[in-house]
């Protein structure tokens, strides 16, 4: 599935089943997770699928919706956010990994802290398969720019050094896209495969 090539559905489900079996889950937990994953049948019905990550704070979630909407306008593409996969999950990392296994691309929308997908960023660079399918839309801030009125939090500073390291790795691979305004964001989304 790396390089945007999806695995056949049978192989994907086998991979997800193997991951579930390796964890200590009850039968009820396994069934609930598989029910949640079954909601993702559009992933198998489209040539490209996008798992969109980012902050769910008031301003940023609007931009996540914008990215998801723009990707869903593409012919034979399906984009969604983690919150779109219902079900009770006691382990968010497990949820992330199972979903990331299924999709063609993982797209992060990074805004200054709290970006709310720091753990996922670590998983993206820590796993070769996830890194190969990851793209990040990084918001650039003007030096004198105050925090947006619609952002709930943020100190006006740059991203943390660990995030900047992730951005550097993605930039070397040509998978970091910079934006400042929502119009820029729409343009950056257009550059995604």
C-alpha positions in Angstrom: 0.0 0.0 0.0 3.0 2.3 0.1 3.4 4.9 -2.7 -0.4 5.2 -2.8 -1.0 1.7 -4.1 -3.8 0.2 -2.0 -3.6 -3.4 -1.0 -6.4 -5.7 -2.2 -9.3 -5.6 0.4 -8.6 -9.2 1.4 -5.0 -8.4 2.3 -6.0 -5.3 4.2 -8.6 -7.1 6.3 -6.1 -9.9 7.0 -3.5 -7.3 8.2 -6.1 -5.6 10.5 -7.2 -9.0 11.8 -3.6 -9.9 12.6 -3.1 -6.6 14.4 -6.2 -7.3 16.5 -5.2 -10.8 17.4 -1.8 -9.6 18.6 -3.4 -7.4 21.2 -5.1 -8.6 24.4 -8.7 -7.7 23.5 -11.9 -9.2 24.6 -14.2 -10.7 22.0 -16.6 -7.8 22.6 -13.8 -5.3 22.0 -12.7 -7.1 18.8 -16.3 -7.1 17.5 -16.8 -3.4 18.3 -13.6 -2.5 16.5 -14.4 -4.6 13.4 -17.9 -3.0 13.3 -16.2 0.4 13.3 -13.8 -0.6 10.6 -16.7 -1.9 8.5 -17.9 1.7 8.3 -14.9 2.4 6.1 -16.1 0.4 3.1 -15.8 3.5 1.0 -12.0 3.1 1.4 -12.3 -0.1 -0.7 -14.8 1.4 -3.2 -12.4 4.3 -4.3 -9.0 4.4 -5.9 -7.6 6.8 -3.3 -8.4 7.2 0.3 -7.2 10.0 2.7 -7.1 9.8 6.5 -7.0 13.5 7.6 -5.5 14.4 10.9 -5.3 17.6 12.9 -6.8 19.6 15.7 -10.4 19.5 16.6 -10.4 23.0 18.2 -12.9 25.5 16.9 -10.8 27.1 14.1 -8.7 24.2 13.1 -11.6 21.7 12.8 -13.2 24.0 10.2 -9.9 23.8 8.2 -9.9 20.0 8.6 -13.4 19.9 7.2 -12.2 22.1 4.3 -9.4 19.7 3.5 -11.7 16.7 3.8 -14.2 18.4 1.6 -11.7 19.3 -1.1 -10.3 15.8 -1.2 -13.7 14.3 -1.4 -14.4 16.4 -4.5 -11.8 14.5 -6.4 -12.9 11.8 -8.8 -12.8 8.3 -7.1 -11.4 9.6 -3.8 -12.6 9.2 -0.2 -11.4 11.4 2.7 -12.4 11.2 6.3 -11.2 12.2 9.8 -10.6 9.9 12.8 -13.8 11.3 14.4 -15.8 10.0 11.4 -15.0 6.4 12.5 -17.5 5.7 15.3 -17.3 3.2 18.1 -15.8 2.9 21.5 -12.0 2.6 21.3 -10.1 2.3 24.6 -6.8 2.6 22.7 -6.5 5.6 20.4 -3.1 4.4 19.0 -4.7 1.1 18.0 -7.5 3.0 16.2 -5.0 5.2 14.4 -2.9 2.2 13.3 -5.8 0.2 12.1 -7.2 3.1 10.1 -3.7 4.1 8.7 -3.2 0.5 7.6 -6.3 0.7 5.4 -5.8 4.1 3.6 -3.8 5.2 0.6 -2.6 8.5 2.2 -2.4 10.0 5.7 -2.7 13.8 5.6 -1.9 15.9 8.6 -3.0 19.6 8.9 -0.4 21.1 11.2 -1.1 24.3 13.0 0.8 25.7 16.0 0.5 23.9 19.2 -1.7 22.3 20.2 -1.7 20.6 16.9 -3.4 17.6 18.5 -1.7 15.0 16.4 1.7 14.9 18.0 1.5 11.2 18.9 0.4 10.4 15.3 3.3 12.4 13.9 5.6 10.2 15.9 3.9 7.1 14.5 4.2 8.5 11.0 7.9 8.8 11.1 8.5 5.8 13.3 6.9 3.4 10.9 8.2 3.1 7.4 4.8 2.1 5.9 3.0 5.1 7.5 5.8 7.5 6.6 5.7 6.5 2.9 2.0 7.5 2.7 2.2 10.6 4.8 1.8 14.2 3.6 1.6 17.3 5.9 0.0 20.7 5.3 2.0 22.9 7.6 0.7 26.3 8.5 3.2 29.1 8.2 2.8 32.1 10.4 4.0 35.7 9.8 6.5 36.9 12.5 4.2 39.7 13.6 1.0 37.6 13.2 -1.1 37.4 16.3 -3.1 34.3 17.1 -6.2 34.0 15.0 -9.4 35.1 16.8 -11.0 31.8 16.0 -8.2 29.6 17.4 -8.8 28.4 20.9 -5.3 28.1 22.0 -1.7 28.7 21.0 1.1 30.8 22.2 2.0 32.5 18.9 5.4 30.7 18.8 6.8 28.3 16.3 6.2 24.6 16.3 8.3 22.5 18.7 11.6 21.1 17.8 10.3 17.5 17.5 7.5 18.6 15.1 10.1 20.7 13.1 12.2 17.5 12.7 9.1 15.6 11.3 8.5 18.5 8.9 12.1 18.4 7.8 11.9 14.7 7.0 8.7 15.2 5.0 10.1 18.2 3.2 13.1 16.2 2.0 10.7 13.7 0.5 8.6 16.4 -1.2 5.6 15.7 1.1 5.4 19.0 3.1 3.1 21.7 1.8 3.1 25.2 3.4 0.1 27.4 3.8 -0.9 30.6 5.6 -4.4 31.5 4.6 -7.4 29.3 3.9 -7.0 30.1 0.2 -3.4 28.9 0.5 -4.7 25.7 2.2 -7.0 25.0 -0.7 -4.0 25.4 -3.0 -1.9 23.1 -0.9 -4.6 20.4 -0.9 -4.6 20.6 -4.7 -0.9 19.6 -4.7 -1.6 16.3 -2.8 -1.5 13.1 -4.9 
